[in-house]
C-alpha cells in the first residue's frame, strides 16, 4: 500500500458517520461526552462573555446572569442533544424530518456559517493577542497560521477532539483561576474598591445579560446532536452536562469577570495579557483551539449533509483553510455583529426540531411528517423559522422591547413552536389527504 493510501485510510477512520447513525459499539461513556463539551465551553467565547457581562453589570448580578443563562442553555442543549442520542444521527440529517429533503440545507448552511464565522473570529483573536505580546506586526499572517493549526484535530474527528480537550482544558481552566486569584492577592488593590468599578462599560439590564449568555451559545445548542449521538443514554447526557460541564465551565467566565475588573478592561487581549503575560497568550490560544476544532467539526458535518459524496475530512481541510484566510482580514467588531444575527436565526431551529420530535406525537401527529411525505421543503418549518429569527433579532438588537422581560431565546422558541404546531395541524390533520397518505 502506498504511503498516500495509508494516510487516506487513516483519515477515513475519522469520518464519524456523517450521514449514518452512530452504532452502539462506537458510543462513549458520559465523562467522555462531558470532556468534549467542557473543552468547547472553556474557550475564548466564554471569556468574552464574562468580560461583556462585567462591562454592563455589577459583579454579583453578572455572576447570577451567567448562571441563569447557562442553566437555560444547558437545558436546551440537553433536550436537543437527546434527539441525537436516541437516533444516532447528526443535526443536519435530523433536520430533514422537520424541514424536508432539501429544506434541511437551510439548517446546514446556518450552522455552517455560524461555526465558520466563530472559527475565524477565534483564530483572529488568538492571532491578534499573540502578535501583540511578541511585538509582531503581521497580524493577518499570525491569525491565518493560528487557524491552520487549530483545524488539525477537527480533521481526525471526535477521537482527536476528545484527546486534545483533556490537556488544553486542564491548562486553560487552571491558568484562568490562577489569573483571577493572583489579581486579587497580588494587585494590592482592595477587592471592595475593585467591585466599585463595575460596570466598567455601557450598563445593561439583567434580562439582556441572560440573553447574551443564551443567545451567544445558541448555535452550540442546535448542533448538540453532533456530539451527543456518541452518547450511550439520556442519563449520560444529564450527567455530562450538569455534573461536569456546569460546575467546571461556568468558572471560566466568572474568572474572566474578576480579571476584567482588576485590569479595568473588557478587551480580551488587554485583560489576559495584562494579567498573565505569556500565560495569558497561551490561554487565549488553547481556549480558542478547544472550541474551534468543534466549530470546524460541526461545520464539516453540516456541509457533508449537502455535499453527499464529499469526504468529511476533505471538507474540513477546505473550510479550515478558507476560515483561516478570513481570519487574516476580518474586522472583529463588524463580524461579531453579523455572527449575532446568524445566532438569532439559530434559536428558532430549536423550537422546530424539539417540537417535531417531542410535541407533535403528543397531539396526534407523527414526527418527521415532512420526511415521510417526501417533501422537498416543508413550508411550515421555513415560515416558523423566519418569523422566529426575525423576532429574536429584533429583540436582541433592541429594535422592539422584550415584552415579558424574560430571555429572548425562550420567547422565540415558544412562538416558533406554536406557529409550527398550528401550520402542521392544519396541513397534516387527520381529515387531510396528505396526512392520510403519510400515515
N, C-alpha and C positions, 0 to 999 in steps of 0.2 A: 504494500500500500504506500502510495506517495505521501510525502510529508504534508502537502497541501490537503490531501484527502483525510489524513489523520486530524489535522486542525479542524476541518469542516465537520468531521464526525464528532469531535469533542464539543464544538459549538452547537451541534444538533442536540446534544444531551441537555442543553439549557432551553429548549423550545417551550417547555412548560405548558403543553396542551392549550395553545391559544384559542382554538375553536372547538375543543372537545372537553368533556367532563373529566376532572382530575380523578383517577382511580383511587380506590380505598388504600391500596398499598403505598401510595405516594402522599397520603395525608400526614400532617405533622402534629406533635404534641402542643398543648396550649402555650407553653413557655416559648416555643419556637415562634409561634404566631405573635406572641407578646413582644419578643425581642425585635422583630421586624418593625412592628408599629412604634415601639419606643424609639427605634432608630429613625423612623420617619418624623416623629414629633419632637425629638431632641435635635433641633435644627435651627437654621437661620431664621425661618419664618416665625418660630415661637419666640426667639429673641426679639425680633422686630415687633412682634405682638406685645410683649411685655413692655418694651420701650414706648410703644404707641399708647398703651393704657396709662402708664405713669405720666405721659405727656398731657393727658386730659383729665386725670382723676387723682385724688389723694391716695396714698398707698393702700389703706385698708379697703377702700372701695375698688381699687384696681385689682387687688387680690380676689375679692369677692366676685367681681365681674369675670375674672379669669376662671374661677372655679365653677360658677354657674354656667358660663358659656361652654366650658369643657365637658361638663356633665351632659348638657343638651347635645353637644356634638357627638360624644361617645355613644349616647343612646341612639341617635340617628344612625351612626355607623354600625352599631350592633344589629339594629333591625334590618338595615340594608345588607350588611355582610352575611347575615344568616341565610339569605336567599342563595348566596354563593356556596355556602356550606352545604345546604340541602340539595342543590343541583350539581355542584362541582363546576359550574360554568363561570366564565368571566363576565364582567359588567356588560360588555358590548354584545356578546351573544345573547345574554338575558334580555337586553333592550329590545330585541326583535319581538318578544312576546307582547310588549306594550305598543311599540312604535311601528311594527311591521317589518317586512323583509328588508326594505331599503330605508325605511324611516329610522331604523336603529343607527344608520350612519350619522344622523344628527347628533346623537349622544356621543358616538365615537369621535366626531370632529370637535364637539365642545370640550370633552375631556382631553383630547389630544392637544388642542390649542392651549387649554389651561395648563396642563402638565409641561408642555413645550415652553410656554411663557415663563412659568415659575423656575424651570430649569435654567433658562437664560438669565433670569433675574438673580438667582443664587450664584451662578457662575460669575456674573458681573460683580456682585457684591464681594465675593471671595477675591476676585482679581483686583478690584479697587483697593481693598484693605491690604492685600499682600504688597501691591505696588507702593502704597503709602508708607508702610512700615520699613520697607527696604530702600525707599527713595528711588524707585524705578519710575521712569516717565512714560513707558509704553504700556499704558493700561489696557488698550484693546488686545495686545498680544498676550499679556498675562491672563486676561479674562478668558480668551479662547483656549489657552493651554489648560486652565482650570476645568473648563467644560469638557475638553477631550479626555482628561484624566478621570473625571467623575463618571464617564459613561462606561468604563471598563467593567465594573461589577454588574451593571444592568445588562450587558451583552450576554453574560453567562446565566442570567435568570435568578430564580428565587433562592437557590442554594448559595450563590455568591453574595446576594444581598444580605441574607441571614448571616453569613460568615463574617462579612466586613462590618456588620452592625455591632457585633459584640465589642471589639476593641475601641471602635470610634465612639460608641455610646458611653462606654466607661470613661474615656478621656474627656469627652465633651461635658458629660454630667459632672464629673469630679472637678474640672477646671472652673466651670461656671459657679459652682458652690464656693470654690476657693476664692474666686474673684469677688464674690459678694461678701464673704466673711472677712477677707483681707481689707476690703473697702471700709467695712465697719470698724475693724480693730486697728487698722494701720493708718487711717487718714488723719486722726487727731481731731476730727470734727464730731461734736456730739450728735448722736443719732436723731435726737429731737429737733436739732437745728436743720438737719438734712430733710427730715419729714416735712418741715415747713416749706420746702421748695416746691413740693407737688401741689398742683400740676405744673410741670415745667414748660408746657407749651399751651396750645389752644384748648380750653376746657371742653369736655364732652359729657353727655348725660350717661347715667349708669346703663340705661337700655341700649344706647348706641354702642357702649363699650362691649356689652354682651354680644351685640350683633357683629362687632368686629371679630370677636373670637369665633363665633359660629360660622359667619359668612366667609371668613378668611380660609376656613378649612373645609368648605362645602364640597369642593371637588374631591377631596380625600374621602368624604363620606359616600359620594356617588360611586367612587371606584373601589369601595371596601370589598366587594366580592372578589376582586383580583387576588387579594391575599387570603381572604377567609375561605376561598374554595379549597385551600390546602388544609383547612381545619377539620378535625375529626367530629366535632359536635358543636351545637349551640352553647352548651355548657362550657366548653373550652373557650369559646369566643368571649363569654361573660367573664371568665377568669382572666383571660389575656388582657382585656380592655380595662376592667375595673380593679383587678388585683395587681396588675403590673403597670399598664400604661398610665392610668390616672395618677397614682401616688408618685410615680417617677417623673413622668413628662411634665407635670404641672410645676415642678420645682424650677425648671429652666426659665420660663417667663418671669416667675417671681424673683429669681436671682437677677435676671436682666433688669427688673424694675429697680432693685437696690443699686446695681451698678450704674444705671442711668441717673439715679438721684445723686450719687456721690460724684459722678463726672459731670453732672448738670447738663447732660446731652441725651437726645433721643436718636442721634445719628449712630448707627451700629458700629461703623468703623472707628469713630471717635471714642465712643464709650468703651469698647472692648480693648482697643489698643492702648488707650489711656490707662485703663485699669490693669491690663495684663501684659502689655508689650508683645513679645514673641508668643507667649502662651495664648494671648487673645487672638492673634492671627491664625495660629494652628487651630484654635477652637472654631473660628469662622470657616476654615476650610473643611474640617471634619464634620462640622454641623451641616454645612451645605451638602457634603458628599452623601451622608446617610439619608438625607431627604431626596437629593437629586437622583440617585440611582433608582429609587422607587418611582419618581416622576417619569423618568425615561422608560422604565419598565412598563408602567401603565400606558404611557403614550404609544409604545410599540404594540401593546395588546390592542389598543384602540384602532390603530391603522391595520393590524392583522385581520380585524373583522371586516374591513373594507377591501384590502388587498389580499384576497383569499389564497392566492398562490405564492405570496411572499413569505420568506422565512423570517420569523420574529427577530432573530439575531442580526440578520442583514438590515432589516428595517431599523433596528436600534442603532446600528452604526451610522446609517444615513442621517437619521433625525438628530443623533448626538452631534454629528459634525455640523449640521445646519444650525442647531441651537447654540453651539459654541461660537459660530460665526455671528449670530445675532447678539450674543453676549458681548462681543467685541465692540459693538457700535450702538447699543440701545441707550436711550435716556431713561434712567431708572424711574424718575418721578413720573414721567409721562406713561411709561409702560405699566407701572403698578396700577394706575387708574384704569387702564384697559383691562388688566387682569381682574380687577374688582367687578367690572361689568360682566366679564365672562363667568366669574364666580356667581354673580346674580342669576345667570341663566342655568347654572348647575343646580341650584337649590330646588327648583320645581321638578327636576328629574326624580328626586327622592319622593315627592308627592305622588308621582305617576307610578313608578315601579313598585313602591311599597303598597299602594292602593291596589294595583293589579294583582299582586301576589297574595296579599293578606285579606283585603277587604271585599273585593268582587266575589270571591267564593262564598262569602257570608251573606250576600244579598241576592243570591240566585243566579249569579253569572260565573262561568268558569274563568280561571286565569288564563292568560295567553290567548284570548279570543282573536286578536289581530293576526297572530301567527297561524292559528288553526284555520282561520278564514283565508289564509294566504294573501293577506292584504299587502300591497307594496308599501304604502304609507297609511298609518292609522290617523285620520284627521282628528279624532278625539284626543289623542295624545299630543299631537302637534299644537292644536288650538289651546289646550290646557297649559302646555309648556310655555308658549309665547306669552299668554296672559300672566302666568306666574312669574316669568322672568322680568316682564315689564314692571309688574308690581314691586318685585324685590329691588330692582334698580332704582325705581322712583323713591322708595323709602330709604334705601341705603345712601342715596345722594341728596337726601333731604329736600327733594322736589315736592313731595307730598308728606304730610305729617304721619307719624306712626299712630294709627287710630286707637290701638289698645294698650300702647306703652309696654308691649312685650317684644321679645326678639323677633325681628322681621322675618327670619327664616321660618319660624313657626307659623306666622301669619300666611306666608307664601305657600308653605306645604299644605296647610289646611284648605286654603282657597283653591289651589291646584287640584287637590284630591276631590273636592266637592264638584268642581267643574267636570273633571274626568268621569266621576261616577254618573253625573246627570247625563252626559252625552252617551256614555256606554250603555246606560239603562235604556235610553231612547233608541239607540242603534241596534242593540242586541237583546231587546226584551223578548220574552218567550212567545209573544204573538208576532214577532218579526221573522220573516222568512230567512234572512241571513243567519240569525241566531239558531234557528231550527236546523239549518244546513250544517252549521258548525257542530251542534250537539250530536 
